[in-house]
Amino acid sequence: MKEQNSSRRDFIKKSVVGAAAFSIVPRFVLGGQGYLAPSDHLTKGVIGVGNMGRGHFGYAGTKTVAICDVDKTHLA
C-alpha cells in the first residue's frame, strides 16, 4: 500500500471543492428549508368520518387518499 503525503495546500484545495459542491447543488436535493421529502409525507385513509373522524384532516404533513363512511352526508 502506498503512503500518501498530503500537504496543507492539498487539504485546502479539497475543502474548497467540497464546499463549492454544496453551494452548487439545489436546496431540495439536500433537504433545504421548506422542502419535505416524499418519504416524510404521511398518506392515510379514513374510515368513519363523523364528528370525531374529521379531526384527522387537519394534521400538517399528511395527505388523505381514501375516505369511507356509511353516511353519505359525511363524505360531502
mmCIF file of the N, C-alpha and C atoms, coordinates in Angstrom:
data_MODEL
# 
_entry.id   MODEL 
# 
loop_
_atom_site.group_PDB 
_atom_site.id 
_atom_site.type_symbol 
_atom_site.label_atom_id 
_atom_site.label_alt_id 
_atom_site.label_comp_id 
_atom_site.label_asym_id 
_atom_site.label_entity_id 
_atom_site.label_seq_id 
_atom_site.pdbx_PDB_ins_code 
_atom_site.Cartn_x 
_atom_site.Cartn_y 
_atom_site.Cartn_z 
_atom_site.occupancy 
_atom_site.B_iso_or_equiv 
_atom_site.pdbx_formal_charge 
_atom_site.auth_seq_id 
_atom_site.auth_comp_id 
_atom_site.auth_asym_id 
_atom_site.auth_atom_id 
_atom_site.pdbx_PDB_model_num 
ATOM 1   N N  . MET A 1 1  ? 0.839   -1.168 0.000  1.00 0.00 ? 1  MET A N  1 
ATOM 2   C CA . MET A 1 1  ? 0.000   0.000  0.000  1.00 0.00 ? 1  MET A CA 1 
ATOM 3   C C  . MET A 1 1  ? 0.893   1.242  0.000  1.00 0.00 ? 1  MET A C  1 
ATOM 4   N N  . LYS A 1 2  ? 0.561   2.219  -0.859 1.00 0.00 ? 2  LYS A N  1 
ATOM 5   C CA . LYS A 1 2  ? 1.355   3.437  -0.935 1.00 0.00 ? 2  LYS A CA 1 
ATOM 6   C C  . LYS A 1 2  ? 1.058   4.354  0.235  1.00 0.00 ? 2  LYS A C  1 
ATOM 7   N N  . GLU A 1 3  ? 2.074   5.004  0.685  1.00 0.00 ? 3  GLU A N  1 
ATOM 8   C CA . GLU A 1 3  ? 1.886   6.003  1.736  1.00 0.00 ? 3  GLU A CA 1 
ATOM 9   C C  . GLU A 1 3  ? 1.685   7.350  1.059  1.00 0.00 ? 3  GLU A C  1 
ATOM 10  N N  . GLN A 1 4  ? 0.606   8.039  1.407  1.00 0.00 ? 4  GLN A N  1 
ATOM 11  C CA . GLN A 1 4  ? 0.310   9.326  0.784  1.00 0.00 ? 4  GLN A CA 1 
ATOM 12  C C  . GLN A 1 4  ? 0.717   10.452 1.713  1.00 0.00 ? 4  GLN A C  1 
ATOM 13  N N  . ASN A 1 5  ? 1.439   11.390 1.156  1.00 0.00 ? 5  ASN A N  1 
ATOM 14  C CA . ASN A 1 5  ? 1.800   12.591 1.903  1.00 0.00 ? 5  ASN A CA 1 
ATOM 15  C C  . ASN A 1 5  ? 0.904   13.720 1.421  1.00 0.00 ? 5  ASN A C  1 
ATOM 16  N N  . SER A 1 6  ? 0.060   14.204 2.272  1.00 0.00 ? 6  SER A N  1 
ATOM 17  C CA . SER A 1 6  ? -0.828  15.307 1.926  1.00 0.00 ? 6  SER A CA 1 
ATOM 18  C C  . SER A 1 6  ? -0.267  16.589 2.499  1.00 0.00 ? 6  SER A C  1 
ATOM 19  N N  . SER A 1 7  ? -0.293  17.600 1.662  1.00 0.00 ? 7  SER A N  1 
ATOM 20  C CA . SER A 1 7  ? 0.177   18.899 2.133  1.00 0.00 ? 7  SER A CA 1 
ATOM 21  C C  . SER A 1 7  ? -1.018  19.741 2.579  1.00 0.00 ? 7  SER A C  1 
ATOM 22  N N  . ARG A 1 8  ? -0.728  20.815 3.213  1.00 0.00 ? 8  ARG A N  1 
ATOM 23  C CA . ARG A 1 8  ? -1.774  21.745 3.641  1.00 0.00 ? 8  ARG A CA 1 
ATOM 24  C C  . ARG A 1 8  ? -2.496  22.300 2.417  1.00 0.00 ? 8  ARG A C  1 
ATOM 25  N N  . ARG A 1 9  ? -1.744  22.538 1.356  1.00 0.00 ? 9  ARG A N  1 
ATOM 26  C CA . ARG A 1 9  ? -2.315  23.068 0.119  1.00 0.00 ? 9  ARG A CA 1 
ATOM 27  C C  . ARG A 1 9  ? -3.323  22.076 -0.478 1.00 0.00 ? 9  ARG A C  1 
ATOM 28  N N  . ASP A 1 10 ? -2.989  20.790 -0.487 1.00 0.00 ? 10 ASP A N  1 
ATOM 29  C CA . ASP A 1 10 ? -3.917  19.765 -0.983 1.00 0.00 ? 10 ASP A CA 1 
ATOM 30  C C  . ASP A 1 10 ? -5.192  19.725 -0.140 1.00 0.00 ? 10 ASP A C  1 
ATOM 31  N N  . PHE A 1 11 ? -5.036  19.823 1.155  1.00 0.00 ? 11 PHE A N  1 
ATOM 32  C CA . PHE A 1 11 ? -6.191  19.812 2.057  1.00 0.00 ? 11 PHE A CA 1 
ATOM 33  C C  . PHE A 1 11 ? -7.113  20.995 1.765  1.00 0.00 ? 11 PHE A C  1 
ATOM 34  N N  . ILE A 1 12 ? -6.528  22.178 1.580  1.00 0.00 ? 12 ILE A N  1 
ATOM 35  C CA . ILE A 1 12 ? -7.334  23.374 1.316  1.00 0.00 ? 12 ILE A CA 1 
ATOM 36  C C  . ILE A 1 12 ? -8.046  23.247 -0.029 1.00 0.00 ? 12 ILE A C  1 
ATOM 37  N N  . LYS A 1 13 ? -7.368  22.726 -1.044 1.00 0.00 ? 13 LYS A N  1 
ATOM 38  C CA . LYS A 1 13 ? -8.000  22.534 -2.353 1.00 0.00 ? 13 LYS A CA 1 
ATOM 39  C C  . LYS A 1 13 ? -9.213  21.613 -2.250 1.00 0.00 ? 13 LYS A C  1 
ATOM 40  N N  . LYS A 1 14 ? -9.041  20.502 -1.564 1.00 0.00 ? 14 LYS A N  1 
ATOM 41  C CA . LYS A 1 14 ? -10.142 19.543 -1.424 1.00 0.00 ? 14 LYS A CA 1 
ATOM 42  C C  . LYS A 1 14 ? -11.294 20.133 -0.617 1.00 0.00 ? 14 LYS A C  1 
ATOM 43  N N  . SER A 1 15 ? -10.973 20.929 0.381  1.00 0.00 ? 15 SER A N  1 
ATOM 44  C CA . SER A 1 15 ? -12.015 21.564 1.196  1.00 0.00 ? 15 SER A CA 1 
ATOM 45  C C  . SER A 1 15 ? -12.817 22.565 0.378  1.00 0.00 ? 15 SER A C  1 
ATOM 46  N N  . VAL A 1 16 ? -12.132 23.352 -0.446 1.00 0.00 ? 16 VAL A N  1 
ATOM 47  C CA . VAL A 1 16 ? -12.815 24.344 -1.279 1.00 0.00 ? 16 VAL A CA 1 
ATOM 48  C C  . VAL A 1 16 ? -13.709 23.654 -2.307 1.00 0.00 ? 16 VAL A C  1 
ATOM 49  N N  . VAL A 1 17 ? -13.232 22.584 -2.911 1.00 0.00 ? 17 VAL A N  1 
ATOM 50  C CA . VAL A 1 17 ? -14.038 21.845 -3.885 1.00 0.00 ? 17 VAL A CA 1 
ATOM 51  C C  . VAL A 1 17 ? -15.278 21.258 -3.208 1.00 0.00 ? 17 VAL A C  1 
ATOM 52  N N  . GLY A 1 18 ? -15.123 20.717 -2.024 1.00 0.00 ? 18 GLY A N  1 
ATOM 53  C CA . GLY A 1 18 ? -16.260 20.161 -1.292 1.00 0.00 ? 18 GLY A CA 1 
ATOM 54  C C  . GLY A 1 18 ? -17.281 21.215 -0.922 1.00 0.00 ? 18 GLY A C  1 
ATOM 55  N N  . ALA A 1 19 ? -16.815 22.379 -0.471 1.00 0.00 ? 19 ALA A N  1 
ATOM 56  C CA . ALA A 1 19 ? -17.728 23.469 -0.109 1.00 0.00 ? 19 ALA A CA 1 
ATOM 57  C C  . ALA A 1 19 ? -18.449 24.000 -1.346 1.00 0.00 ? 19 ALA A C  1 
ATOM 58  N N  . ALA A 1 20 ? -17.745 24.080 -2.468 1.00 0.00 ? 20 ALA A N  1 
ATOM 59  C CA . ALA A 1 20 ? -18.356 24.562 -3.708 1.00 0.00 ? 20 ALA A CA 1 
ATOM 60  C C  . ALA A 1 20 ? -19.439 23.598 -4.184 1.00 0.00 ? 20 ALA A C  1 
ATOM 61  N N  . ALA A 1 21 ? -19.215 22.312 -4.007 1.00 0.00 ? 21 ALA A N  1 
ATOM 62  C CA . ALA A 1 21 ? -20.212 21.324 -4.429 1.00 0.00 ? 21 ALA A CA 1 
ATOM 63  C C  . ALA A 1 21 ? -21.523 21.520 -3.680 1.00 0.00 ? 21 ALA A C  1 
ATOM 64  N N  . PHE A 1 22 ? -21.469 21.827 -2.395 1.00 0.00 ? 22 PHE A N  1 
ATOM 65  C CA . PHE A 1 22 ? -22.691 22.044 -1.624 1.00 0.00 ? 22 PHE A CA 1 
ATOM 66  C C  . PHE A 1 22 ? -23.407 23.317 -2.047 1.00 0.00 ? 22 PHE A C  1 
ATOM 67  N N  . SER A 1 23 ? -22.675 24.317 -2.527 1.00 0.00 ? 23 SER A N  1 
ATOM 68  C CA . SER A 1 23 ? -23.324 25.555 -2.945 1.00 0.00 ? 23 SER A CA 1 
ATOM 69  C C  . SER A 1 23 ? -23.930 25.429 -4.338 1.00 0.00 ? 23 SER A C  1 
ATOM 70  N N  . ILE A 1 24 ? -23.455 24.483 -5.141 1.00 0.00 ? 24 ILE A N  1 
ATOM 71  C CA . ILE A 1 24 ? -23.971 24.290 -6.493 1.00 0.00 ? 24 ILE A CA 1 
ATOM 72  C C  . ILE A 1 24 ? -25.225 23.416 -6.492 1.00 0.00 ? 24 ILE A C  1 
ATOM 73  N N  . VAL A 1 25 ? -25.289 22.442 -5.622 1.00 0.00 ? 25 VAL A N  1 
ATOM 74  C CA . VAL A 1 25 ? -26.410 21.504 -5.564 1.00 0.00 ? 25 VAL A CA 1 
ATOM 75  C C  . VAL A 1 25 ? -27.662 22.238 -5.087 1.00 0.00 ? 25 VAL A C  1 
ATOM 76  N N  . PRO A 1 26 ? -28.818 22.065 -5.766 1.00 0.00 ? 26 PRO A N  1 
ATOM 77  C CA . PRO A 1 26 ? -30.060 22.728 -5.337 1.00 0.00 ? 26 PRO A CA 1 
ATOM 78  C C  . PRO A 1 26 ? -30.457 22.339 -3.912 1.00 0.00 ? 26 PRO A C  1 
ATOM 79  N N  . ARG A 1 27 ? -31.136 23.263 -3.229 1.00 0.00 ? 27 ARG A N  1 
ATOM 80  C CA . ARG A 1 27 ? -31.508 23.056 -1.828 1.00 0.00 ? 27 ARG A CA 1 
ATOM 81  C C  . ARG A 1 27 ? -32.406 21.845 -1.629 1.00 0.00 ? 27 ARG A C  1 
ATOM 82  N N  . PHE A 1 28 ? -33.319 21.589 -2.580 1.00 0.00 ? 28 PHE A N  1 
ATOM 83  C CA . PHE A 1 28 ? -34.249 20.480 -2.367 1.00 0.00 ? 28 PHE A CA 1 
ATOM 84  C C  . PHE A 1 28 ? -33.537 19.132 -2.383 1.00 0.00 ? 28 PHE A C  1 
ATOM 85  N N  . VAL A 1 29 ? -32.386 19.052 -3.044 1.00 0.00 ? 29 VAL A N  1 
ATOM 86  C CA . VAL A 1 29 ? -31.629 17.800 -3.048 1.00 0.00 ? 29 VAL A CA 1 
ATOM 87  C C  . VAL A 1 29 ? -31.079 17.516 -1.657 1.00 0.00 ? 29 VAL A C  1 
ATOM 88  N N  . LEU A 1 30 ? -30.674 18.570 -0.971 1.00 0.00 ? 30 LEU A N  1 
ATOM 89  C CA . LEU A 1 30 ? -30.106 18.432 0.369  1.00 0.00 ? 30 LEU A CA 1 
ATOM 90  C C  . LEU A 1 30 ? -31.164 18.529 1.461  1.00 0.00 ? 30 LEU A C  1 
ATOM 91  N N  . GLY A 1 31 ? -32.425 18.692 1.088  1.00 0.00 ? 31 GLY A N  1 
ATOM 92  C CA . GLY A 1 31 ? -33.493 18.806 2.084  1.00 0.00 ? 31 GLY A CA 1 
ATOM 93  C C  . GLY A 1 31 ? -33.531 20.183 2.707  1.00 0.00 ? 31 GLY A C  1 
ATOM 94  N N  . GLY A 1 32 ? -33.462 21.210 1.876  1.00 0.00 ? 32 GLY A N  1 
ATOM 95  C CA . GLY A 1 32 ? -33.443 22.582 2.356  1.00 0.00 ? 32 GLY A CA 1 
ATOM 96  C C  . GLY A 1 32 ? -34.744 22.993 3.018  1.00 0.00 ? 32 GLY A C  1 
ATOM 97  N N  . GLN A 1 33 ? -34.731 24.200 3.562  1.00 0.00 ? 33 GLN A N  1 
ATOM 98  C CA . GLN A 1 33 ? -35.887 24.726 4.284  1.00 0.00 ? 33 GLN A CA 1 
ATOM 99  C C  . GLN A 1 33 ? -37.109 24.780 3.370  1.00 0.00 ? 33 GLN A C  1 
ATOM 100 N N  . GLY A 1 34 ? -38.229 24.329 3.869  1.00 0.00 ? 34 GLY A N  1 
ATOM 101 C CA . GLY A 1 34 ? -39.469 24.356 3.112  1.00 0.00 ? 34 GLY A CA 1 
ATOM 102 C C  . GLY A 1 34 ? -39.673 23.156 2.208  1.00 0.00 ? 34 GLY A C  1 
ATOM 103 N N  . TYR A 1 35 ? -38.745 22.258 2.177  1.00 0.00 ? 35 TYR A N  1 
ATOM 104 C CA . TYR A 1 35 ? -38.871 21.066 1.335  1.00 0.00 ? 35 TYR A CA 1 
ATOM 105 C C  . TYR A 1 35 ? -39.119 19.861 2.213  1.00 0.00 ? 35 TYR A C  1 
ATOM 106 N N  . LEU A 1 36 ? -40.129 19.096 1.866  1.00 0.00 ? 36 LEU A N  1 
ATOM 107 C CA . LEU A 1 36 ? -40.460 17.879 2.598  1.00 0.00 ? 36 LEU A CA 1 
ATOM 108 C C  . LEU A 1 36 ? -40.272 16.696 1.659  1.00 0.00 ? 36 LEU A C  1 
ATOM 109 N N  . ALA A 1 37 ? -39.381 15.814 2.014  1.00 0.00 ? 37 ALA A N  1 
ATOM 110 C CA . ALA A 1 37 ? -39.100 14.653 1.172  1.00 0.00 ? 37 ALA A CA 1 
ATOM 111 C C  . ALA A 1 37 ? -40.343 13.778 1.045  1.00 0.00 ? 37 ALA A C  1 
ATOM 112 N N  . PRO A 1 38 ? -40.516 13.111 -0.101 1.00 0.00 ? 38 PRO A N  1 
ATOM 113 C CA . PRO A 1 38 ? -41.693 12.245 -0.265 1.00 0.00 ? 38 PRO A CA 1 
ATOM 114 C C  . PRO A 1 38 ? -41.821 11.197 0.832  1.00 0.00 ? 38 PRO A C  1 
ATOM 115 N N  . SER A 1 39 ? -40.718 10.726 1.346  1.00 0.00 ? 39 SER A N  1 
ATOM 116 C CA . SER A 1 39 ? -40.781 9.716  2.405  1.00 0.00 ? 39 SER A CA 1 
ATOM 117 C C  . SER A 1 39 ? -41.234 10.306 3.736  1.00 0.00 ? 39 SER A C  1 
ATOM 118 N N  . ASP A 1 40 ? -41.246 11.642 3.838  1.00 0.00 ? 40 ASP A N  1 
ATOM 119 C CA . ASP A 1 40 ? -41.682 12.288 5.072  1.00 0.00 ? 40 ASP A CA 1 
ATOM 120 C C  . ASP A 1 40 ? -43.169 12.618 5.070  1.00 0.00 ? 40 ASP A C  1 
ATOM 121 N N  . HIS A 1 41 ? -43.863 12.374 3.962  1.00 0.00 ? 41 HIS A N  1 
ATOM 122 C CA . HIS A 1 41 ? -45.305 12.602 3.890  1.00 0.00 ? 41 HIS A CA 1 
ATOM 123 C C  . HIS A 1 41 ? -46.026 11.374 4.435  1.00 0.00 ? 41 HIS A C  1 
ATOM 124 N N  . LEU A 1 42 ? -47.072 11.608 5.174  1.00 0.00 ? 42 LEU A N  1 
ATOM 125 C CA . LEU A 1 42 ? -47.892 10.514 5.683  1.00 0.00 ? 42 LEU A CA 1 
ATOM 126 C C  . LEU A 1 42 ? -49.183 10.488 4.882  1.00 0.00 ? 42 LEU A C  1 
ATOM 127 N N  . THR A 1 43 ? -49.437 9.395  4.175  1.00 0.00 ? 43 THR A N  1 
ATOM 128 C CA . THR A 1 43 ? -50.700 9.233  3.464  1.00 0.00 ? 43 THR A CA 1 
ATOM 129 C C  . THR A 1 43 ? -51.609 8.361  4.312  1.00 0.00 ? 43 THR A C  1 
ATOM 130 N N  . LYS A 1 44 ? -52.898 8.709  4.305  1.00 0.00 ? 44 LYS A N  1 
ATOM 131 C CA . LYS A 1 44 ? -53.814 7.982  5.191  1.00 0.00 ? 44 LYS A CA 1 
ATOM 132 C C  . LYS A 1 44 ? -55.156 7.791  4.510  1.00 0.00 ? 44 LYS A C  1 
ATOM 133 N N  . GLY A 1 45 ? -55.858 6.796  4.978  1.00 0.00 ? 45 GLY A N  1 
ATOM 134 C CA . GLY A 1 45 ? -57.242 6.559  4.614  1.00 0.00 ? 45 GLY A CA 1 
ATOM 135 C C  . GLY A 1 45 ? -58.069 6.614  5.891  1.00 0.00 ? 45 GLY A C  1 
ATOM 136 N N  . VAL A 1 46 ? -59.264 7.176  5.793  1.00 0.00 ? 46 VAL A N  1 
ATOM 137 C CA . VAL A 1 46 ? -60.094 7.358  6.983  1.00 0.00 ? 46 VAL A CA 1 
ATOM 138 C C  . VAL A 1 46 ? -61.391 6.574  6.809  1.00 0.00 ? 46 VAL A C  1 
ATOM 139 N N  . ILE A 1 47 ? -61.729 5.767  7.805  1.00 0.00 ? 47 ILE A N  1 
ATOM 140 C CA . ILE A 1 47 ? -62.988 5.024  7.826  1.00 0.00 ? 47 ILE A CA 1 
ATOM 141 C C  . ILE A 1 47 ? -63.837 5.614  8.939  1.00 0.00 ? 47 ILE A C  1 
ATOM 142 N N  . GLY A 1 48 ? -65.009 6.111  8.570  1.00 0.00 ? 48 GLY A N  1 
ATOM 143 C CA . GLY A 1 48 ? -65.895 6.737  9.553  1.00 0.00 ? 48 GLY A CA 1 
ATOM 144 C C  . GLY A 1 48 ? -65.462 8.169  9.812  1.00 0.00 ? 48 GLY A C  1 
ATOM 145 N N  . VAL A 1 49 ? -65.959 9.089  9.003  1.00 0.00 ? 49 VAL A N  1 
ATOM 146 C CA . VAL A 1 49 ? -65.526 10.480 9.120  1.00 0.00 ? 49 VAL A CA 1 
ATOM 147 C C  . VAL A 1 49 ? -66.579 11.361 9.784  1.00 0.00 ? 49 VAL A C  1 
ATOM 148 N N  . GLY A 1 50 ? -67.224 10.843 10.798 1.00 0.00 ? 50 GLY A N  1 
ATOM 149 C CA . GLY A 1 50 ? -68.196 11.638 11.551 1.00 0.00 ? 50 GLY A CA 1 
ATOM 150 C C  . GLY A 1 50 ? -67.488 12.766 12.299 1.00 0.00 ? 50 GLY A C  1 
ATOM 151 N N  . ASN A 1 51 ? -68.076 13.233 13.368 1.00 0.00 ? 51 ASN A N  1 
ATOM 152 C CA . ASN A 1 51 ? -67.504 14.352 14.122 1.00 0.00 ? 51 ASN A CA 1 
ATOM 153 C C  . ASN A 1 51 ? -66.093 14.062 14.625 1.00 0.00 ? 51 ASN A C  1 
ATOM 154 N N  . MET A 1 52 ? -65.841 12.869 15.122 1.00 0.00 ? 52 MET A N  1 
ATOM 155 C CA . MET A 1 52 ? -64.506 12.520 15.632 1.00 0.00 ? 52 MET A CA 1 
ATOM 156 C C  . MET A 1 52 ? -63.504 12.340 14.486 1.00 0.00 ? 52 MET A C  1 
ATOM 157 N N  . GLY A 1 53 ? -63.945 11.738 13.393 1.00 0.00 ? 53 GLY A N  1 
ATOM 158 C CA . GLY A 1 53 ? -63.051 11.456 12.275 1.00 0.00 ? 53 GLY A CA 1 
ATOM 159 C C  . GLY A 1 53 ? -62.582 12.686 11.530 1.00 0.00 ? 53 GLY A C  1 
ATOM 160 N N  . ARG A 1 54 ? -63.369 13.747 11.550 1.00 0.00 ? 54 ARG A N  1 
ATOM 161 C CA . ARG A 1 54 ? -62.996 14.979 10.845 1.00 0.00 ? 54 ARG A CA 1 
ATOM 162 C C  . ARG A 1 54 ? -61.760 15.630 11.449 1.00 0.00 ? 54 ARG A C  1 
ATOM 163 N N  . GLY A 1 55 ? -61.479 15.347 12.677 1.00 0.00 ? 55 GLY A N  1 
ATOM 164 C CA . GLY A 1 55 ? -60.291 15.914 13.318 1.00 0.00 ? 55 GLY A CA 1 
ATOM 165 C C  . GLY A 1 55 ? -58.989 15.429 12.712 1.00 0.00 ? 55 GLY A C  1 
ATOM 166 N N  . HIS A 1 56 ? -59.023 14.326 11.981 1.00 0.00 ? 56 HIS A N  1 
ATOM 167 C CA . HIS A 1 56 ? -57.808 13.778 11.376 1.00 0.00 ? 56 HIS A CA 1 
ATOM 168 C C  . HIS A 1 56 ? -57.407 14.491 10.091 1.00 0.00 ? 56 HIS A C  1 
ATOM 169 N N  . PHE A 1 57 ? -58.247 15.360 9.568  1.00 0.00 ? 57 PHE A N  1 
ATOM 170 C CA . PHE A 1 57 ? -57.935 16.029 8.305  1.00 0.00 ? 57 PHE A CA 1 
ATOM 171 C C  . PHE A 1 57 ? -57.017 17.232 8.480  1.00 0.00 ? 57 PHE A C  1 
ATOM 172 N N  . GLY A 1 58 ? -56.871 17.768 9.653  1.00 0.00 ? 58 GLY A N  1 
ATOM 173 C CA . GLY A 1 58 ? -56.122 19.000 9.847  1.00 0.00 ? 58 GLY A CA 1 
ATOM 174 C C  . GLY A 1 58 ? -54.649 18.846 10.176 1.00 0.00 ? 58 GLY A C  1 
ATOM 175 N N  . TYR A 1 59 ? -54.108 17.657 10.138 1.00 0.00 ? 59 TYR A N  1 
ATOM 176 C CA . TYR A 1 59 ? -52.705 17.460 10.509 1.00 0.00 ? 59 TYR A CA 1 
ATOM 177 C C  . TYR A 1 59 ? -51.769 17.883 9.377  1.00 0.00 ? 59 TYR A C  1 
ATOM 178 N N  . ALA A 1 60 ? -50.741 18.647 9.718  1.00 0.00 ? 60 ALA A N  1 
ATOM 179 C CA . ALA A 1 60 ? -49.754 19.079 8.728  1.00 0.00 ? 60 ALA A CA 1 
ATOM 180 C C  . ALA A 1 60 ? -48.895 17.893 8.301  1.00 0.00 ? 60 ALA A C  1 
ATOM 181 N N  . GLY A 1 61 ? -48.477 17.903 7.047  1.00 0.00 ? 61 GLY A N  1 
ATOM 182 C CA . GLY A 1 61 ? -47.607 16.854 6.537  1.00 0.00 ? 61 GLY A CA 1 
ATOM 183 C C  . GLY A 1 61 ? -48.312 15.554 6.223  1.00 0.00 ? 61 GLY A C  1 
ATOM 184 N N  . THR A 1 62 ? -49.656 15.590 6.161  1.00 0.00 ? 62 THR A N  1 
ATOM 185 C CA . THR A 1 62 ? -50.412 14.377 5.840  1.00 0.00 ? 62 THR A CA 1 
ATOM 186 C C  . THR A 1 62 ? -51.255 14.614 4.590  1.00 0.00 ? 62 THR A C  1 
ATOM 187 N N  . LYS A 1 63 ? -51.592 13.541 3.935  1.00 0.00 ? 63 LYS A N  1 
ATOM 188 C CA . LYS A 1 63 ? -52.439 13.598 2.745  1.00 0.00 ? 63 LYS A CA 1 
ATOM 189 C C  . LYS A 1 63 ? -53.465 12.483 2.848  1.00 0.00 ? 63 LYS A C  1 
ATOM 190 N N  . THR A 1 64 ? -54.741 12.846 2.751  1.00 0.00 ? 64 THR A N  1 
ATOM 191 C CA . THR A 1 64 ? -55.815 11.858 2.804  1.00 0.00 ? 64 THR A CA 1 
ATOM 192 C C  . THR A 1 64 ? -56.031 11.312 1.402  1.00 0.00 ? 64 THR A C  1 
ATOM 193 N N  . VAL A 1 65 ? -55.901 10.003 1.248  1.00 0.00 ? 65 VAL A N  1 
ATOM 194 C CA . VAL A 1 65 ? -56.033 9.383  -0.072 1.00 0.00 ? 65 VAL A CA 1 
ATOM 195 C C  . VAL A 1 65 ? -57.307 8.558  -0.205 1.00 0.00 ? 65 VAL A C  1 
ATOM 196 N N  . ALA A 1 66 ? -57.973 8.238  0.906  1.00 0.00 ? 66 ALA A N  1 
ATOM 197 C CA . ALA A 1 66 ? -59.202 7.442  0.846  1.00 0.00 ? 66 ALA A CA 1 
ATOM 198 C C  . ALA A 1 66 ? -60.103 7.797  2.022  1.00 0.00 ? 66 ALA A C  1 
ATOM 199 N N  . ILE A 1 67 ? -61.416 7.861  1.734  1.00 0.00 ? 67 ILE A N  1 
ATOM 200 C CA . ILE A 1 67 ? -62.411 8.147  2.772  1.00 0.00 ? 67 ILE A CA 1 
ATOM 201 C C  . ILE A 1 67 ? -63.554 7.151  2.614  1.00 0.00 ? 67 ILE A C  1 
ATOM 202 N N  . CYS A 1 68 ? -64.023 6.618  3.734  1.00 0.00 ? 68 CYS A N  1 
ATOM 203 C CA . CYS A 1 68 ? -65.128 5.665  3.705  1.00 0.00 ? 68 CYS A CA 1 
ATOM 204 C C  . CYS A 1 68 ? -66.057 5.957  4.876  1.00 0.00 ? 68 CYS A C  1 
ATOM 205 N N  . ASP A 1 69 ? -67.357 6.058  4.584  1.00 0.00 ? 69 ASP A N  1 
ATOM 206 C CA . ASP A 1 69 ? -68.348 6.249  5.639  1.00 0.00 ? 69 ASP A CA 1 
ATOM 207 C C  . ASP A 1 69 ? -69.689 5.752  5.118  1.00 0.00 ? 69 ASP A C  1 
ATOM 208 N N  . VAL A 1 70 ? -70.488 5.156  5.994  1.00 0.00 ? 70 VAL A N  1 
ATOM 209 C CA . VAL A 1 70 ? -71.800 4.660  5.580  1.00 0.00 ? 70 VAL A CA 1 
ATOM 210 C C  . VAL A 1 70 ? -72.794 5.794  5.391  1.00 0.00 ? 70 VAL A C  1 
ATOM 211 N N  . ASP A 1 71 ? -72.571 6.940  6.010  1.00 0.00 ? 71 ASP A N  1 
ATOM 212 C CA . ASP A 1 71 ? -73.456 8.098  5.898  1.00 0.00 ? 71 ASP A CA 1 
ATOM 213 C C  . ASP A 1 71 ? -72.911 9.029  4.805  1.00 0.00 ? 71 ASP A C  1 
ATOM 214 N N  . LYS A 1 72 ? -73.621 9.133  3.676  1.00 0.00 ? 72 LYS A N  1 
ATOM 215 C CA . LYS A 1 72 ? -73.150 9.934  2.542  1.00 0.00 ? 72 LYS A CA 1 
ATOM 216 C C  . LYS A 1 72 ? -72.987 11.411 2.884  1.00 0.00 ? 72 LYS A C  1 
ATOM 217 N N  . THR A 1 73 ? -73.736 11.908 3.844  1.00 0.00 ? 73 THR A N  1 
ATOM 218 C CA . THR A 1 73 ? -73.628 13.329 4.188  1.00 0.00 ? 73 THR A CA 1 
ATOM 219 C C  . THR A 1 73 ? -72.274 13.654 4.816  1.00 0.00 ? 73 THR A C  1 
ATOM 220 N N  . HIS A 1 74 ? -71.606 12.693 5.399  1.00 0.00 ? 74 HIS A N  1 
ATOM 221 C CA . HIS A 1 74 ? -70.283 12.930 5.987  1.00 0.00 ? 74 HIS A CA 1 
ATOM 222 C C  . HIS A 1 74 ? -69.193 13.018 4.931  1.00 0.00 ? 74 HIS A C  1 
ATOM 223 N N  . LEU A 1 75 ? -69.458 12.511 3.739  1.00 0.00 ? 75 LEU A N  1 
ATOM 224 C CA . LEU A 1 75 ? -68.449 12.491 2.688  1.00 0.00 ? 75 LEU A CA 1 
ATOM 225 C C  . LEU A 1 75 ? -68.423 13.776 1.874  1.00 0.00 ? 75 LEU A C  1 
ATOM 226 N N  . ALA A 1 76 ? -69.421 14.612 1.991  1.00 0.00 ? 76 ALA A N  1 
ATOM 227 C CA . ALA A 1 76 ? -69.507 15.837 1.192  1.00 0.00 ? 76 ALA A CA 1 
ATOM 228 C C  . ALA A 1 76 ? -68.538 16.898 1.636  1.00 0.00 ? 76 ALA A C  1 
# 
